[in-house]
Amino acid sequence: MHTVAITGANSFIGSHLMDMLSRRNDVLIRALVHKTHTLKAANKNIIAVKGNILKKETLSEFAEHGC
């Protein structure tokens, strides 16, 4: 299984990319989001990590496990 990290998963491009990748069975998605409840795709292959790309402390959690 491949792991894909998506920053801005709530954004226009990020949400479409996440929807497309979530249909694949061989991809695990780590999505960096501001608000986890606004994710459009509900899929067992999506791990939502609440954070901000500008804050180093939230990026360490987002990047763990091989991303």
C-alpha positions in Angstrom: 0.0 0.0 0.0 1.2 3.5 -0.9 0.9 6.4 1.5 0.0 9.8 0.1 0.1 13.0 2.1 -2.3 15.8 1.1 -2.0 19.2 2.6 -5.0 21.5 2.2 -7.4 18.5 1.9 -10.3 20.8 2.5 -9.4 23.1 -0.4 -10.9 22.8 -3.9 -7.9 21.0 -5.4 -7.1 19.0 -2.3 -10.6 17.7 -1.9 -10.9 16.6 -5.5 -7.5 14.9 -5.3 -8.5 13.1 -2.1 -11.8 12.0 -3.6 -10.0 10.6 -6.6 -7.3 8.8 -4.5 -9.8 7.5 -2.0 -11.4 5.3 -4.7 -8.2 3.3 -5.0 -7.7 0.3 -2.7 -3.9 0.6 -2.7 -3.5 4.1 -1.3 -3.5 5.3 2.3 -4.2 9.1 2.5 -2.9 11.3 5.3 -4.9 14.5 5.0 -3.8 17.7 6.7 -7.0 19.7 7.5 -8.1 22.7 9.5 -11.4 21.2 10.4 -11.9 17.4 10.3 -15.7 17.6 10.1 -15.6 19.3 6.7 -14.0 16.4 4.9 -16.2 15.3 2.0 -14.9 11.8 1.6 -15.6 9.2 4.4 -13.3 6.3 3.7 -11.3 3.9 5.8 -8.2 4.7 3.9 -8.2 8.4 5.0 -6.4 9.5 8.1 -7.4 13.1 8.9 -4.8 15.1 10.9 -6.0 18.5 12.2 -3.3 21.1 11.9 -1.7 24.0 10.1 1.1 23.7 7.5 2.6 26.9 9.0 3.0 25.3 12.5 5.9 23.0 12.9 4.4 21.2 15.8 1.4 20.0 13.8 3.5 18.9 10.9 5.4 16.3 13.0 2.2 14.4 13.7 1.1 14.7 10.0 4.5 13.4 8.8 4.8 10.4 11.1 4.5 6.9 9.8 6.4 7.3 6.6 5.0 10.4 5.0 
